[in-house]
Amino acid sequence: MSEERERADNDSLWKEILEAYFPQAMQFFFPQTAALINWERPHEFLDKEFQQIVREAELGRRYADKLVKVWQIQGEEIWLLIHVEIQAKSEDNFAQRMFS
């Protein structure tokens, strides 16, 4: 299996996990941000809106990025861009790729 295909498969799995356990993931990885979110209101994954944004990007397809609409405790709607990157081995251009 090619490295790009393997990355796509792994990223797809993490995207599914992120969607299934979004509140728990936010509380684990970003507890200060999670504390500002009103979890009694439903969050919404904005896949269609996100695809419109990335469609114009020149950097290629992004697999594990998610755009999520949440509501703050004060009642304001905000959108969070979540990027999941799992590294199994060292990669020389990792920092540049993450910056991009």
C-alpha positions in Angstrom: 0.0 0.0 0.0 1.4 3.5 -0.9 2.3 5.8 1.9 -0.3 8.4 0.8 -3.0 5.7 0.7 -2.0 4.4 4.2 -2.1 7.9 5.6 -5.6 8.4 4.1 -6.8 5.2 5.7 -5.3 6.0 9.1 -6.6 9.6 8.9 -10.1 8.4 8.0 -10.2 6.2 11.1 -9.1 9.1 13.4 -11.7 11.3 11.8 -14.4 8.8 12.6 -13.1 8.5 16.2 -13.1 12.3 16.5 -16.7 12.6 15.3 -17.9 9.8 17.6 -16.1 11.1 20.7 -15.8 14.8 20.0 -16.8 16.1 23.5 -14.4 13.6 25.2 -11.6 14.4 22.7 -12.0 18.2 23.4 -12.0 17.6 27.1 -8.9 15.5 27.0 -6.8 17.5 24.5 -8.2 21.0 25.0 -9.7 21.1 28.5 -9.6 24.9 28.7 -11.5 25.3 25.4 -13.9 22.5 26.3 -14.8 24.3 29.5 -16.1 27.2 27.4 -18.4 25.1 25.3 -22.1 24.6 26.1 -22.2 20.8 25.7 -26.0 20.9 26.3 -26.4 22.3 22.8 -25.6 20.0 19.9 -22.3 20.5 18.0 -22.3 20.2 14.2 -19.6 19.0 11.8 -19.5 21.3 8.9 -18.1 19.0 6.2 -19.8 20.8 3.3 -18.6 24.2 4.4 -15.1 22.9 5.1 -14.9 21.3 1.6 -15.8 24.7 0.1 -12.8 26.2 2.0 -10.3 23.5 1.1 -11.4 23.2 -2.5 -9.5 26.3 -3.3 -6.3 25.3 -1.4 -3.3 24.5 -3.5 -1.8 22.1 -1.0 -3.7 19.0 -1.8 -6.3 17.0 0.1 -6.5 17.1 3.9 -7.9 14.0 5.4 -8.2 14.4 9.2 -9.3 18.0 9.4 -12.7 18.8 10.8 -14.6 22.0 11.0 -17.1 22.0 13.9 -19.7 24.4 15.0 -20.2 24.7 18.7 -21.9 27.1 21.1 -20.1 28.9 23.9 -21.6 29.0 27.3 -22.3 32.7 26.8 -24.4 31.7 23.8 -22.1 32.7 20.9 -21.7 30.3 18.0 -18.0 29.6 17.1 -16.4 27.3 14.6 -13.4 25.2 15.5 -10.9 23.8 13.0 -9.5 20.5 14.4 -6.5 18.8 12.9 -5.5 15.3 13.9 -2.0 14.1 13.0 -0.8 10.8 14.2 2.9 10.0 13.5 4.2 6.4 13.6 7.7 7.3 12.4 10.0 10.3 12.0 9.4 12.4 8.9 12.0 15.0 7.7 9.4 17.5 6.5 6.9 17.0 9.3 7.2 20.6 10.7 6.8 22.1 7.2 3.8 19.9 6.4 2.1 20.9 9.7 2.8 24.5 9.1 1.2 24.3 5.6 
